[in-house]
Amino acid sequence: MSENTPRLAGYLDKQQPGLYQALSDYAGKVTAEADRTGIPRRTLELLNYRASQINGCAFCLDLHHRRAIGYGETEQRLSLVSVHGEVGLFDEAEQVALELAEQITRMSSARPTAELFSRARKVYTEEQISVLCMACIGINAFNRLSILSEHPVRKARS
């Protein structure tokens, strides 16, 4: 096995390009709906980043770190996203989005709480909540694809 050959499932995106394209199209539609409903791209990237942290997906963490920075996120906030509730740097809407990412990503051990959805309704419309949930579903799918494929993280260009 060469250094560039993945050890787990192979590059699933290369083996199943049509299915990968469908997943990419899904992500594009989620982003378009986030834009249409007024969810900031920065919030969407925080959600993607947090789910990727929980899942331990290095490739997606790197990707969404760069995207978040591109949308105006700061290194400080990204470094503290896992403790967002303790630092006072995230507004209520961002905290709710991060908690949705956490609870939906960890659904196998506990279902998202009614209390969280009640809090979400105070800062988001029902439509926005559904978009955030769909974004969580999408990033979890991408995390699993990248982990199974062992997508490499390449050194950033200076």
Secondary structure, 3 states (H helix, E strand, C coil): CCCCCCCCCCCHHHHCHHHHHHHHHHHHHHHHHHHHHCCCHHHHHHHHHHHHHHHCCHHHHHHHHHHHHHCCCCHHHHHCHHHHHHHCCCCHHHHHHHHHHHHHHCCCCCCCCHHHHHHHHHHCCHHHHHHHHHHHHHHHHHHHHHHHHCCCCCCCCC
